[in-house]
């Protein structure tokens, strides 16, 4: 239970995709810490996240689903409703990255990234949105990226998907803000997760990235939690369609 009622999520049910590791795990822990019951969704076992959620005294439910296709999406919302009584918060976090020069980029990599990062994000938002609109309340948080603002290199499908996430965040906010559903996004900067392993393993890229971050360090999954609690709570009831950078100042430079 949060000390400040503005940020208290007690009694709320949060669905977090890709919650077994990295940023999704950090968000699940932060939401449970603010009092939310959490539905952990993903294709891998959630044992590590489950063990880190012990002690909060909130309910935890796990749904194993492969989000590279739209097939499981409506069922995820139905199961969350039947097991925990509703969906108040959806965090669309699951995502993949495939790196290759634009001249060599394959259609298979393009489809894989767009299907998971953009198509499933939209149709899971639609399924949760139908439920939230019927109650007149809900919070959707999409995990965008610095590549929602910048071009990057060697990740054309990722940049297209995350630029698309920013656009969809604004579109859904425009359609649903007056109906009690807040749709916003968080754009993490460079975080230490599986997603960035290849960058950190490349000494030159690692030094170049670190040298540009005003905070002087990579982000840790715990650094994202405060923004997620804010966008999940009543503190953000009049915040719609923003893409909030949590990047140690990267975009400010
Ligand atoms: P991560 O550790 O690789 O986590 C990605 C998560 O997405 C994992 O839980 C992964 O599950 C899940 N996932 C991927 N494909 C899936 C599928 N088909 N079905 C179900 N789950 C799937 O990397 P992360 O950095 O925490 O990434 C989380 C989000 O943050 C992504 O959307 C990413 O684009 C975004 N992001 C990350 C950074 C960064 O610097 N790390 C920066 C900006 C944005 P598995 O573990 O089973 O693969």
Boltz pocket constraint, residues with backbone or C-beta under 6 A from the ligand:
constraints:
  - pocket:
      binder: B
      contacts: [[A, 17], [A, 18], [A, 19], [A, 20], [A, 21], [A, 22], [A, 23], [A, 24], [A, 41], [A, 42], [A, 43], [A, 44], [A, 65], [A, 66], [A, 67], [A, 68], [A, 69], [A, 92], [A, 93], [A, 94], [A, 95], [A, 96], [A, 116], [A, 143], [A, 144], [A, 145], [A, 146], [A, 187], [A, 188], [A, 189], [A, 190], [A, 191], [A, 192], [A, 193], [A, 194], [A, 195], [A, 196]]
      max_distance: 6.0
